[in-house]
Amino acid sequence: GEPFYTTKERGTGLGLMVSYKIIEEHQGKITVESEEGKGTVFHLTLPLRQHNEERGNDE
């Protein structure tokens, strides 16, 4: 998530930082599993909302 760090020739290095911010704004979390030479897995967890909460109803 470090800004402006990339290993790509034409990347900006902002993708992961922006992703972390979006998940954080939605009260979610990102966990990372990484194994050298094998790869990296990102787990994104977002909270569920009840349909009535989104509409502001108390039903």
KASULKA-V314994 format. One record per backbone hydrogen bond with DSSP energy under -0.5 kcal/mol. NH is the residue of the N-H (numbers start at 0). CO is the residue of the C=O. If there is no record, write none. Layout:
nh: <NH NH>
co: <CO CO>
//
This chain:
nh: <3 4 4 5 10 17 18 19 20 21 22 23 24 25 25 26 27 28 30 32 34 37 38 40 42 43 44 46 52 53 54 55 56>
co: <12 1 12 3 7 13 14 15 16 17 18 19 20 21 22 23 22 44 42 40 38 34 34 32 30 41 28 25 49 49 50 51 51>
//
